Amino acid sequence: MTGQSLEGVRVLELARYQAGPRGGMILSDLGAEVIKIERLGGEETRGNPPIVRGQSLYFTVYNRGKKSLCLDMRSEAGKSIFADLVKTADIVLENFRPGTMDQMGFGYETLKSINPRIILVSVSGFGQQGPYRDRPAFDPLGQAMSGLMTLTGQPVGQPLGTASSIIDRTTALHATIGCLAALRHRDRTGEGQVVDVCLLDSALTLVEIPTAYYLSTGEEGGEAGRPPYKAADGHVVISATGRDMAARLFALVSNGNAAGGPVNSSTGGDRRRMLEAWCATRTKDEICEALMDIGIPVAPVKTTPEVARDPHLWAREMLVKVDDALAGEIYAPGIAMKLSKTPGQVAPVPTPGQHTDEVLARLLGYDSERLSALREAKVIG
């Protein structure tokens, strides 16, 4: 196998929780060396539930494959070490509140003076400029302030947030895409730059049609909630888009076969009620088989156990088992980008400070005596 796509790229990650670390995880999966700079003892989310045999699954999912270096960034010695590491790096990834990196003494201008080729990827709640810049944020705030909650689940009614942190994960994708674009620019010009991504911007990309529709017409609409249909043994989702699909679907529903006569309803509400009644007397498998036979996109709404057993996901290696220092072995999500030449690799999560000595010896030339002195002074861990 040839080298991985991002082999030779080095990332210094100063990030916690999801949006920043997940971006670092993607870069690591694709072959970058991601050095996670943690406080002494490790990042606070190492204790976040759910816990599986002593290991935080939350931390594991977003930090597999990285190298852990525990460093006291508040000390002058720690800051000096970080500055020296910046000289060897391609990317600094951080998700502090805007202004925090400047307060630490490592704003972009300082980083650029240390390494003109450095790329700073800043992930935040509301971006590096704007009226909300200084507000703290987590995923649900992005869902709320973008309007996504008002569109989730049902056409009208009480706002509903998603169970998973989709804004964090979307932001991580934007951080990664921006990072790759900045690397491409640097390859051509030798210049680094700042990549600024945030939760609210990412959340808006999920409601871009309703927002643009309102600005264009002054009316709400464009996209509505997509509630599933209740079957006799659960729920299904039916996506009959376009007139041809809709005609085939409602011919089947109203006449019992796809070659039947015209649909005897004139409004969307009538059609919805007709389809609800048709689904209610059939199982999920019966509905899916009937609609797939006439080319209508349909799928059962699955439970987590059903998803975990889905053979398609296992065939796609989207669910994998990895070795773990605490749990022995643990299941993790696979790599979503399937590259034929450089497929990437899912690697174990590091223990706190596992690679501190190795990184400082290899990149900065520290000998065992110097490492011992720094550890005794509680600069490294």
HELIX and SHEET records of a PDB file:
HELIX    1   1 ALA A   19  ASP A   29  1                                  11    
HELIX    2   2 GLU A   44  GLY A   47  5                                   4    
HELIX    3   3 LEU A   57  ASN A   63  1                                   7    
HELIX    4   4 GLU A   76  THR A   88  1                                  13    
HELIX    5   5 THR A  100  GLN A  103  1                                   4    
HELIX    6   6 TYR A  108  ILE A  114  1                                   7    
HELIX    7   7 ASP A  139  SER A  146  1                                   8    
HELIX    8   8 LEU A  148  LEU A  151  1                                   4    
HELIX    9   9 ILE A  166  THR A  189  1                                  24    
HELIX   10  10 LEU A  199  LEU A  204  1                                   6    
HELIX   11  11 THR A  205  VAL A  207  5                                   3    
HELIX   12  12 GLU A  208  THR A  217  1                                  10    
HELIX   13  13 ARG A  243  ASN A  255  1                                  13    
HELIX   14  14 GLY A  268  ALA A  280  1                                  13    
HELIX   15  15 LYS A  284  ASP A  293  1                                  10    
HELIX   16  16 THR A  304  ALA A  308  1                                   5    
HELIX   17  17 PRO A  311  ALA A  315  1                                   5    
HELIX   18  18 THR A  356  LEU A  364  1                                   9    
HELIX   19  19 SER A  368  GLU A  376  1                                   9    
SHEET    1   A 6 LYS A  67  CYS A  70  0                                        
SHEET    2   A 6 GLU A  33  GLU A  38  1                                        
SHEET    3   A 6 ARG A  10  LEU A  14  1                                        
SHEET    4   A 6 ILE A  91  GLU A  94  1                                        
SHEET    5   A 6 ILE A 119  SER A 124  1                                        
SHEET    6   A 6 VAL A 194  CYS A 198  1                                        
SHEET    1   B 2 ILE A  51  VAL A  52  0                                        
SHEET    2   B 2 GLN A  55  SER A  56 -1                                        
SHEET    1   C 3 TYR A 229  ALA A 231  0                                        
SHEET    2   C 3 GLY A 234  ILE A 238 -1                                        
SHEET    3   C 3 VAL A 298  PRO A 300 -1                                        
SHEET    1   D 2 LEU A 319  ASP A 324  0                                        
SHEET    2   D 2 GLY A 328  PRO A 333 -1                                        
END                                                                             
